[in-house]
Every structure is written in C-alpha cells, then in structure tokens.
Amino acid sequence: MSKIKTHVKKGDQVQIIAGNHKGKSGLVLSVDAAKGKVVVEGGRPIKKAVKRSEKEPDGGIKTIDGPIHISNVKKLA
C-alpha cells in the first residue's frame, strides 16, 4: 500500500482559500489523504445532534469541526 503525498500534515498552520469559510485560518487536526479531506480547527463548524450516554450525559447539540477538501487550504509559513 503506497502513501499518498499531501502538501499539509497534522499540526500545520493553514488558511482556507476557497468556499464559504474563505479567509479563516487554523491548525490542521487531521488529514485523510485517501479522501482528500482535512479538518481545520475552527475552519468549518457543524452542528451535530448527540444522544445521551455515559460519555455525554446531557446530550443535545454539539459543535464540531467539519472536513474541507485539501485543495481548498494553503499552508502558511
């Protein structure tokens, strides 16, 4: 299985250059090279419904960071 080369990696500082969240910048939390997606901290917030459980006793709606296509981010120096 060969590795897919990407221009960003986890922990890099990036800026979003295209889409609705253009101009935002943050740290890369994860990279999925096979799907061509990255998750940027504070880059694309999405609301997610969470059921009650031992881990989340209150449940409700939680805000998480959503994935962005890797071509829509630029690595900052």
Protein Blocks (a to p, Z undefined) as FASTA:
>chain_A
ZZdddfbdehiacddfedjkgoiacddfbdcfknopacdehklgcdddddddfklmngpa
ddddddddfklpccdZZ
